[in-house]
Every structure is written in structure tokens, then in C-alpha cells.
Amino acid sequence: MRTYQVCNVMEAYQNNWLRTSWIPRDGAHRIYIEIKFTLRDCNSLPGVPGTCKETFNIYYYESNNNNLWYIKESQYIKIDTIAADESFTQVDVGDRVMKLNTEVRDIGSLTKKGFYLAFQDVGACIALVSVRVYYKKCPLTIRNLAEFPDRVTEGDSSLVEVRGSCVNNSEEYDVPKMHCSADGGWLVPIGRCVCKPGYEEKRDACQPCRPGFYKASSMDAYCMKCPPHSYSHQESSSQCTCEKSYFRAETDPRAMPCTRPPTAPENPISTTNETSITLEWSPPRDSGGRNDIMYNIRCKRCVGDPRKCSLCGNGLHFIPHQFGLTYTKVLVTNLLPHTNYTFDLEALNGVSELSPSPKQYVSINVTTSQAAEAAVNVMLKERKSKDSITLAWQGPDHANGVIVEYEVIYYEKNQKDQNYTVLKTKSNSMTVDGLKPGTIYVFRVRAHTSGGHGTYGGEIELETSQEVRLPGSRTYVHPHTYEDPNQAVRDFAKEIDASCIRIERVIGAGEFGEVCSGRLKLPGKREIYVAIKSLKAGYSEKQRRDFLSEASIMGQFDNPNIIRLEGVVTKCKPVMIITEYMENGSLDSFLRKRDGQFTVIQLVGMLRGIASGMKYLSDMNYIHRDLAARNILVNSNFVCKVSDFGLSRVLEDDPEAAYTTRLGGKIPIRWTAPEAIAYRKFTSASDVWSYGIVMWEVMSYGERPYWEMSNQDVIKAIDEGYRLPAPMDCPAVLHQLMLDCWQKARGDRPKFGQIVNILDKLIRNPSCLKTLANDAAWSGNSLQDPCTPDSSAITTVDEWLDGIKMGQYKENFASAGYATLDTVVYINSSDLCRIGVTLVGHQKRILWSIQNLHTMASQMHGTHIQV
Ligand code: ACK
């Protein structure tokens, strides 16, 4: 064992220096020095003077120069005075009496290329056995498919954010980062990389998909087997190639089998009726593996020699049409009499156009017979009801013989493949019954003379009237059912003379122009306050129509919880809509201004009013589509009234309306029922969903539903079964009612009439409102007796995680020490990262649910914790 020792204890004034050679700093900011040494106890040395020391000093000197041969003491900075933890009294190395001491010191913030260390003895008896000089770094590591390089730690104790680079064949999903701590450990991984198409994650790397497998998107987790009729011969395929004669349409999912064109239709049969023919056939034997089969019909006319055929031209009429048929039947009219026709029927599907082989078809030959030369018939008049239409016509001007009967053919207009129906009558009129309300039908009529059938007259489109719901109740009439929208305004809105109106001030901006307040004094009536919406100059005819549509809708309503229309000014400019004045403006901003200032009964009273207005609208068959607190107005008595009825408003007016991905059009996502977002199924039941959101807005005093979550996250969360938690201090029965309004199946939601009844009961029996949602259960699903809320409360962390479908993280929570629910309420997103919940979507879901736990916690601790 090589040691440096000194033991000049018998002499005073010792100053002995030992210096290291130059040590390069190597990029380190903080250097650690571990010293091993032995030290003699002065008392154990017989006869030593009082100058004997039991410590020594350690120094450093930073320098860019690596060949200093002298020591200039004043340049050296002292690191510390080192004393022994264990000194020894006997010089007896053979026995284990001599005690080795280990001390570690560090120096930070070094800047020069290197440094010297020095040891100063001032009269002790020491042996320096070893000096180890080192620094710390976070070692190269791979986490979430990102490689983090070696990283020297900082001089101070801060965490350093390090950006990782994606491993081979992966790409960034969310910027991968980790934090290098001062003692060389990696902490808090954030973000991740994902394997590129054609690669899957295995043991911290992206491995290529094997031949026969593929991965189409980096978002897919694993390589999947090629679907039937496709293959991949290469490694790392992002898609599989279709086998010969098989194809994939552009919109086919990659996981779908490759398919091929269908075989020809089969068993064609024809029924000839003079110059009309009905063709029917069976579907092809082989659909090619798809279910998007359509049929095309081609017609050839053959005179004499069957080989001398020419195309039929445009004169024929195919009902419902000639190409793209989805049913296996068609009627062909306007054929020539006594003529041979050949019809080729071909079947197609989504990959027919991709196949180079000719399309398979089946032919059928047909011969027409003699037709009557009756001229085209003329419709004269019609009468419509909700399920019947009466037609009348004059006979043809030049009938070729005596008219035996008339034939009326009709079909539903917008139903492409609807079958047509043929009816016969001897008279010049006919009532067609059994029709659908509010539906357009196409009619044609032809005469049947002793010589045969004449040609059909021109098409006429007629619409049945809208269904009337309850006997005695009124139904709302959509302004679009009027051919002349101005007539709708005249029918439903009173024209007001502009001189009766005094505009006082601007109170807001609407879609079409300013909203002002003012007064209206009609002759013989009291002066009243009014709101005045005006149409700004330079409008188009469509804008004027849309603007006034609100008046023609509002003018049909008469209910204390619906904004009342006073009238319109259309005869002079600007065009104006005059409504009653609502002193407290819109409900959302009203509540925000008065946070916490109402009793629960007052809030329930407002909700009752809104529900009652909505019941009236739904009884009138009116669907609002944009029910939200911002579209409710409040008057000086806190009466809430439903407003905002314009036709274009959901599309244009509402800043909350966001584009939906699938069907276009703007929808206020947070307020809208899932079926209305997904496939535009707007009904009174979707209005009930929005009403539930309004309840939540009211009970939380204008909080934004789903807070700052993105629209996409809201859609996803709702689809996965999440619902807004009860607002603070919200009675359990009210939250239960909200949850009922948010039932996924729209038939399970309460009707507005039921909601009004429930709220009336609560107002009569306020003790039902005492139990607060956060004392009771978290969630429940059925509408129960309002005074007995569900009691299936969640009590453990595991139950909670299972409840929010995050059960996979039970172990992470348990091993991080989150044992009880009241410990998890303090978790934030970086805690979640630390315990291994790294996916942002999962973090959001957990934090959102914690929002709910917070209100529970506030009940337990008597405080409200802001999130
Ligand atoms: O929240 P607010 O004060 O209430 O701001 C908007 C603004 O006009 C633009 O719509 C207010 N507003 C609309 N109609 C009326 C009305 N009938 N009475 C009072 N304010 C109204 C609304």
C-alpha cells in the first residue's frame, strides 16, 4: 500500500504541502474528492507539545496550465479542514487498530481546463492512503423509444432537461424529454417516440414487421398479419400487396381483405307492358367479398338483324335510374313500339374500376308491342295533406282511341332506390293515400286507350304536409316550408312602424348587426323596454332571409320562458327585429358575475324556467340545437327565457361551434349529444342532453363545461362513458338529473315534461336538496327517488382506477405509496409521469377524475382545493 505520510509532531510551525499533478476537468461542473487517510491521536503520543494537530487542510487551484512545478500557496482556495472520524492511539499496524477514514468533499462551478488539488499539513501525524477524484453523469439510456445521451450533471442541484432522440425506425409522437438530476439519475420522462409504419416496439427498439405482417400507422401498436388475399414478402411492410386479381379501394381500411369485382348479375327477367319494360335480376353469385354492389344497365336497339344494334340514346326513361342502382329492379319507359332491345346488366363494386379485366354482364332481349299514341297528359291541380295527395288532370288532346283508364306512377323523390308504385283509375283525378308526411313525391300520368298505353306526361313533384302531433296542440312551421319566406314573416311577425321605436344604446353585437336596447310605444299601449336587433347595411337577399327567419320562428311561440317577439320592421331600413328586453343579459355571464350569490332554490327556479320553455318548444316539435347558458336571457326578476332561434345560427353565429370531422357543419361540441355530433341526429332528446349541460353551467355559476379540455378529448371522454362531475355544493338529485340527461341511449333520457315535474317536486320539497352530490355517491345512472341518491361510493384507490378504466396503473400507484384516496387528490401531471403514467391521454383522464376527488376531499378537510 503506497501512502504519503507526515508526522512532524515534535516540532512547531509545520506547513507541509503535497500537491497532485494537473487533473483535466473533462467538462464536469462539480468535482467530488474522496480521501482515505489515517490520523494519530495527539494524546496517544507521549511527550508531544501542544502544537500537535489532528486535522489537515485540502485546497484546489484552477488552471488552464498543466505543467506548474511550484506551489504558490496564496493561489490555492481552501476546500475544507479535514478531521478524522476515527483516530488511533497505537502504532500497531499488524493489529486492526489503525482506523482508515473516508471523507468526501466536492467543489462546484469549475470553469478552467483543469485543476490541482493540494493537502496542507500543519503538524499532524497523518498517512494519506488514497485520493479518488470523480464527477457524476446520467448514463446513456433508452426510455419510451428515445435515446438519452450521457449527460454530465450540473454544478448546482438543479434538474437538467435533456431531449432524447428517437431510436432507429421510430418517430416523435410527443417530444421525448427526461431530467438529469445532480446525483446522476434520470427523472421524469415526458413524451415518447413510436415505431414508424412497418416496425413494432420490442425491447427498447423498433423491430421490422416479419414478412406476411404489416403495420400501417405509427399509431398502431403491433405488426398485424396480412389480411386475406394479400401478402408482404419483405420485412418492415407498412401495407400488404393484394394478390393477383384482388384489389383494395382507396377508402378500404388496410386491415380489410383484398377484394375483387363481382361476377355478372343472374337470372334476368323482363315484363313488357307495351312500350315499358320492367327488368328484374338476382345478385351476382360472387360479390367479390364486398357489400357495396351496384348495377348499371346499358341498352341497345336492334332493328332486323340482331347483330346490327345501336345504343338506345337519351330518349328512354329509367326509374329510379340507369346507373348505380342498388336494388335489383328497374322500370324502363318511353321505348319505341315493336322494337327489339337488348339490355346488358352489369354488377360493380368498389374495386371494379381498379380491375383491368372487362366487366362481366348478362344480357336480356326484349321486344315491345304497340302503344297508344295518346298525347302527354297535363296536371291541373293538386291537394295535399300529411299522408295523401290528390291529383287531377285533363285527358290528352289527341287520344288515339277511347281512353280506357289512366295510370299514375309515383315514387319518393329523395329515396334514390325507392320502388315506384303504379295506380289505375278511370276518372280524371286520384287521391294517393298512405304517404309519408313532409315528403316529396314524383308523379307521372299516362292514358290507356283501346290502342294501348300512351307516353307518360312530365314529372311533377308534390310534397305532403308536415305531421301534426297532438290533437289541439300547435306545431312549429319551419320557414323553409314556405315558398316565399317573406310570407312566413308576414304570417308570424307583426310589422311595426319605425316611428314607434326609440333606440337608446348598443348592448352587444349579433351575427347580422348590432343589438340595441330602447323603447317601443305602440298606439294605445304602454311604452315598454325592448331589445332591437338590426340587419347591417350591405346585406344579401339570403342574409335578409336568414335574419328574418328568427322572427318568423320566434313569432310562432307564446310562452313565459321563451323570448317574446314584439314585431319586425321590414318596410324601411335598417330591417329590425324587436323583442322584449331582458335586463340581466345572457345567463352565463350573469352567473359568472354573481358567483355563489344565489340559494340552491333560486338556481333550481331558473332551471325550472328553462325546462318549461324547452318543454313548450319540444311540444311544438321545435328542436333548438344550440341550447346553452349563453343562449338563455335573464330579466330583472331572474326569469330565464330561451332565445336564439335563427336558422343559420348553429352554423354561423355561435363562437362555440366547432367543425366536426365527419359530416361537416359547425356544432357546439361541449353542449351537443353524441348522436348529434356523430350523425346529426338532432331531436328533443339531444336538446335534453344540452339541457343537462346548462344545468351544470348553472350549478357551477358559469364554469366552462369540461374546462380547458379540447373538443376532441371531450368527444372521446364522453364516448368512453365519462360525464361531468357534480359542481361544488351541487345537490345530489340535481347531479343525478344531469347524468340522466346524459344517458348515451337517447330514449333513456328524461323528457322535458318529466324534468319540469322533477324540478317542481324539488321546489316544493327543498329538503331533497340537502344531500350534496359530493357527500353521496360519485355517479349513478338511473333516475331515482329524488331524496335517495345512489350510495355506491368508491372508497379505495383500486376501485377508483377500475372505475375510470385505468386499472392498469394500480401497481404504479401502490408502489409509489398512494395507498388511500385522500393521498391521490394532490397528484399533478409531473407526479403521474414520475410514477409511470406517461401517456398524455391517460394523464388527462386521471387528472380529470381527480377533479372529482377534490370535491370529496374538500368535504373531508373542510377546504376547497383549487385545481
Ligand atoms: O350577454 P349579453 O348582455 O346579452 O350580450 C348579448 C348581446 O345582446 C348580443 O346578443 C344581448 N341581448 C340579446 N338579446 C337581448 C334581449 N332581448 N334583452 C337584453 N339583452 C339582449 C345579449
Residues whose N, C-alpha, C, O or C-beta is under 5 A from the ligand:
A	BS01	ACK	I507 G508 A509 G510 V515 A531 T579 E580 Y581 M582 G585 S586 S589
